[in-house]
Amino acid sequence: MGKQAHVLVIPLQAQGHLMPIMKFSHGLAKHGIKITIVNTESTHNQILNALAKEDDIANSITLVSCPNVYDDQQVKKLIQQMNDDEKITCVLVDSFLAWNMEAAAELGIKRATICCLSATQFLPIFDLHKLIQHGVIDNQGTPKQKMVQLSPTIPSMNTSRIGWVNHETGKVEKYVFEFASKINKSMALTEWVLCNSSYDIEAEALKMNPKILPIGPLLASNQSGNIVGNFLSEDFSCLKWLDEQATQSVIYIAFGSEAKFDQIQFQEFAMALELSNKPFLWVVRQEVASKLDEAYLKGFRERMATRGLVISWAPQQRVLEHPSIACFFTHCGWNSTVEALSNGVPLLCWPFGLDQFYNAKYICEALKVGLGFNYQEDETIASVVTGEEIKNKLNELLGSEKYKANASDLKEKLMNSIKEGGNSYNNFMSFVEWVKT
Ligand SMILES: O=c1ccn([C@@H]2O[C@H](COP(=O)(O)OP(=O)(O)O[C@H]3O[C@H](CO)[C@@H](O)[C@H](O)[C@H]3O)[C@@H](O)[C@H]2O)c(=O)[nH]1
């Protein structure tokens, strides 16, 4: 018998990366693969602090820390040291830290990457040379066309939204372009590019670069008893509250781990929920609440006490799979998007940056499972979306059967793709076999 496979996992230090990579790691661990996840010290401590008391870390997963995972010399030292101590058989890195594969390559260790964005959004980085060849950008990253249509069947992309372009000035952020070029170059070192997606969501993009293999939707195996990389403690009391609500009645509203909005927008969100006349569950992170208006929030909470719940961090996946959820008012971070799609929940889209504008467009135009505001044309959002506008969109979304029906169809396909014999399942199992040999 050969030695047990041992994967060293290196995630980007952000909530939207750590969570899917943790979920994936749990999946590998279930197949008898030993996992060591390395985080920067501060992240490591944050995850441990956020764990509920009864949680424990799955036996086959070890969390370790190093002073800074963005420092490639430190990571190199760690890989060398760990390899000497307990033999690493594979290094799995977040594609946004792809250059760490160099150290693994030097030591003859197998390499794989996992992408936490959609495949469509990762393509411009992965296929950088094609964008240059086709005159979409020059070799310094400057857009030469306003829109790019990656394929005739998917929505066009505004080039000012490509990661390295500052969408306000339209100028290239030189260091971000260098970062993208560095990732692009390092992709030659990987044998696998895994992605939290599915052929049912992104058939076209995945066809355009068959090296990207979908293994999604990634689901948290079991929130209590399995760490999924939360930075904040989840408020499980909301599940009991959801149990008391009517089926498909509740608006769930949450904007991920990074959204910042001003006090005016915040009050418009509150106004929308007040006007909607429907039960709601709203996540307002403590950091956001304290910067905005705690007194206003307190008053709002009291006024809405019989109809709505405001919490500071939800067990989101369990919320989205709860039968009382009617729709998800979201910023369209890729994880939130995939989690909603895997639960058949229609979306109201309020993107604020990064990949979210294109995700929103994709949700509305390609998948037809949601509605958005007036950002569709140039992929920028109008200054403030008012409570009245939001209420009207919520009514439109919930008043039409088609969004729910499309979302339910997609959910069924996604569940089939991760069942034995499904496409994502097969990709995952091929990866497991490769890791073990
Ligand atoms: O109350 C909450 C709110 C969120 N989440 C989880 O937090 C994650 C949030 O991820 P995501 O929806 O992707 O949002 P961000 O945290 O904003 O993620 C960043 O990273 C993503 C992946 O690169 C990008 O798609 C986003 O635009 C970027 O903002 C998801 O798994 C949620 O289930 C909770 O567990 N509880």
The ligand as a MOL file (V3000), in Angstrom:
LIG
                    3D

  0  0  0     0  0            999 V3000
M  V30 BEGIN CTAB
M  V30 COUNTS 36 38 0 0 0
M  V30 BEGIN ATOM
M  V30 1 O -24.6200 35.9800 6.6390 0
M  V30 2 C -23.8820 35.4030 5.8490 0
M  V30 3 C -23.4950 35.9700 4.6100 0
M  V30 4 C -22.6650 35.2350 3.7940 0
M  V30 5 N -22.2320 34.0120 4.1640 0
M  V30 6 C -21.3440 33.2210 3.2710 0
M  V30 7 O -20.2480 34.0090 2.8600 0
M  V30 8 C -19.8820 33.6520 1.5440 0
M  V30 9 C -19.8280 34.9460 0.7630 0
M  V30 10 O -19.2590 34.7190 -0.4910 0
M  V30 11 P -19.7270 35.5330 -1.7770 0
M  V30 12 O -21.1700 35.4240 -1.9580 0
M  V30 13 O -18.8980 35.0550 -2.9270 0
M  V30 14 O -19.4590 37.0360 -1.4220 0
M  V30 15 P -18.1490 37.8670 -0.9300 0
M  V30 16 O -17.8680 37.5730 0.4610 0
M  V30 17 O -18.4760 39.2650 -1.2670 0
M  V30 18 O -16.9820 37.2960 -1.8980 0
M  V30 19 C -15.9010 37.8670 -2.6030 0
M  V30 20 O -15.3290 36.7430 -3.2920 0
M  V30 21 C -16.1510 36.1330 -4.2900 0
M  V30 22 C -15.3540 34.9800 -4.8900 0
M  V30 23 O -14.1820 35.4600 -5.5030 0
M  V30 24 C -16.5540 37.1400 -5.3490 0
M  V30 25 O -17.4460 36.5300 -6.2790 0
M  V30 26 C -17.2150 38.3560 -4.6930 0
M  V30 27 O -17.5320 39.3270 -5.6640 0
M  V30 28 C -16.2740 38.9360 -3.6510 0
M  V30 29 O -16.8420 40.0760 -3.0200 0
M  V30 30 C -20.9330 32.6890 1.0170 0
M  V30 31 O -20.4350 31.3770 1.0210 0
M  V30 32 C -22.0710 32.8140 2.0220 0
M  V30 33 O -22.7800 31.6090 2.2520 0
M  V30 34 C -22.5980 33.4420 5.3590 0
M  V30 35 O -22.2140 32.3020 5.6860 0
M  V30 36 N -23.4230 34.1680 6.1640 0
M  V30 END ATOM
M  V30 BEGIN BOND
M  V30 1 2 1 2
M  V30 2 1 2 3
M  V30 3 1 2 36
M  V30 4 2 3 4
M  V30 5 1 4 5
M  V30 6 1 5 6
M  V30 7 1 5 34
M  V30 8 1 6 7
M  V30 9 1 6 32
M  V30 10 1 7 8
M  V30 11 1 8 9
M  V30 12 1 8 30
M  V30 13 1 9 10
M  V30 14 1 10 11
M  V30 15 2 11 12
M  V30 16 1 11 13
M  V30 17 1 11 14
M  V30 18 1 14 15
M  V30 19 2 15 16
M  V30 20 1 15 17
M  V30 21 1 15 18
M  V30 22 1 18 19
M  V30 23 1 19 20
M  V30 24 1 19 28
M  V30 25 1 20 21
M  V30 26 1 21 22
M  V30 27 1 21 24
M  V30 28 1 22 23
M  V30 29 1 24 25
M  V30 30 1 24 26
M  V30 31 1 26 27
M  V30 32 1 26 28
M  V30 33 1 28 29
M  V30 34 1 30 31
M  V30 35 1 30 32
M  V30 36 1 32 33
M  V30 37 2 34 35
M  V30 38 1 34 36
M  V30 END BOND
M  V30 END CTAB
M  END
